[in-house]
Amino acid sequence: MRRVVIVGRDLIAATRIADAAAAAGCDAARVDTPDQLPDASEIGLAFVDWDDRQADWGASLRRWRDAADTPAPRLLLFGSHRDVAGHRAARANGLGPMLARSKLFASLPSLLRE
């Protein structure tokens, strides 16, 4: 079974992601911060609530992803569509683009199949 993890304290968002993961046959868990993530080799996809980020999250997520023994897990950052600075910070941290929350929730089934 493929494992996904949700990083962030927004329980509504985490529940929506976890429910979609279960429907896709994935096991999902939630943690508050990147420092609480399980071993990167055990995770296929990590959803990160970028609206909830702290200053050190970029470096923590890069270290976590780079520590994987197998191919690095996918990171999928999401947040407010109005957070232009957040989108820029995600890219500047080498974490890729950030999805708007609305786009994330609309795309969950297909994202979990990939």
C-alpha positions as CSV (number, residue, x, y, z in Angstrom):
1,M,0.0,0.0,0.0
2,R,1.3,3.4,-0.9
3,R,1.8,5.8,2.0
4,V,1.1,9.5,2.0
5,V,1.7,12.0,4.7
6,I,0.1,15.4,5.3
7,V,2.2,18.1,6.9
8,G,0.1,20.9,8.6
9,R,-2.2,21.6,11.5
10,D,-5.4,22.3,9.4
11,L,-7.5,19.3,10.4
12,I,-10.2,20.0,7.7
13,A,-7.7,20.0,4.9
14,A,-5.9,16.9,6.4
15,T,-9.2,15.1,6.7
16,R,-10.1,15.8,3.1
17,I,-6.7,14.6,1.9
18,A,-6.8,11.5,4.1
19,D,-10.3,10.6,2.9
20,A,-9.3,10.9,-0.7
21,A,-6.1,8.9,0.0
22,A,-8.2,6.1,1.6
23,A,-10.5,6.0,-1.4
24,A,-7.5,5.7,-3.7
25,G,-6.2,2.7,-1.6
26,C,-3.4,4.7,0.2
27,D,-2.5,4.8,3.8
28,A,-2.4,8.4,5.1
29,A,-1.0,10.0,8.3
30,R,-0.7,13.6,9.5
31,V,2.1,15.4,11.2
32,D,2.4,19.1,12.4
33,T,5.8,19.9,11.1
34,P,8.4,18.5,8.7
35,D,10.6,17.4,11.6
36,Q,7.9,14.9,12.5
37,L,7.9,13.2,9.1
38,P,8.5,9.5,9.0
39,D,11.5,8.2,7.1
40,A,11.4,9.5,3.5
41,S,11.9,6.0,2.1
42,E,8.5,5.0,3.5
43,I,6.5,7.7,1.8
44,G,5.4,8.1,-1.8
45,L,3.8,11.5,-1.5
46,A,3.9,14.3,1.1
47,F,1.2,17.0,1.0
48,V,2.5,20.2,2.7
49,D,0.2,23.0,3.9
50,W,2.5,25.9,2.9
51,D,0.2,28.4,4.6
52,D,1.2,26.7,7.9
53,R,4.9,27.0,7.3
54,Q,7.6,28.2,9.6
55,A,10.8,29.8,8.5
56,D,12.8,26.5,8.6
57,W,10.3,24.4,6.7
58,G,12.1,24.8,3.3
59,A,15.4,23.4,4.6
60,S,13.7,20.7,6.7
61,L,11.7,19.5,3.7
62,R,14.7,19.4,1.4
63,R,16.8,17.4,4.0
64,W,13.9,15.0,4.4
65,R,13.4,14.5,0.7
66,D,17.1,14.1,0.0
67,A,17.5,11.5,2.8
68,A,15.4,8.9,0.9
69,D,17.3,5.7,0.1
70,T,14.9,5.1,-2.8
71,P,13.6,7.6,-5.3
72,A,12.7,10.8,-3.4
73,P,9.1,11.1,-2.4
74,R,7.0,13.6,-4.2
75,L,6.3,16.8,-2.3
76,L,3.1,18.6,-3.1
77,L,2.8,22.0,-1.5
78,F,-0.5,23.8,-1.3
79,G,-1.8,27.1,0.0
80,S,-3.8,30.2,-0.7
81,H,-4.0,31.3,-4.3
82,R,-3.4,34.8,-3.1
83,D,-0.1,34.0,-1.4
84,V,2.2,35.1,-4.2
85,A,5.1,35.3,-1.7
86,G,4.4,31.7,-0.7
87,H,4.5,30.5,-4.3
88,R,7.9,32.3,-4.7
89,A,9.2,30.9,-1.4
90,A,8.3,27.3,-2.5
91,R,10.2,27.7,-5.7
92,A,13.2,29.5,-4.1
93,N,13.5,26.6,-1.6
94,G,13.7,24.2,-4.5
95,L,10.4,22.6,-3.6
96,G,8.6,23.2,-6.8
97,P,5.4,25.1,-7.5
98,M,2.7,25.4,-4.9
99,L,-0.9,24.4,-5.8
100,A,-3.9,26.6,-4.8
101,R,-6.0,24.8,-2.2
102,S,-9.0,24.8,-4.5
103,K,-7.0,23.2,-7.3
104,L,-5.5,20.6,-4.9
105,F,-8.9,19.5,-3.6
106,A,-10.4,19.3,-7.1
107,S,-7.4,17.3,-8.3
108,L,-6.9,14.9,-5.3
109,P,-8.2,11.7,-7.0
110,S,-5.9,12.2,-10.0
111,L,-2.9,13.3,-7.9
112,L,-3.2,10.2,-5.8
113,R,-3.3,7.9,-8.8
114,E,0.0,9.3,-10.2
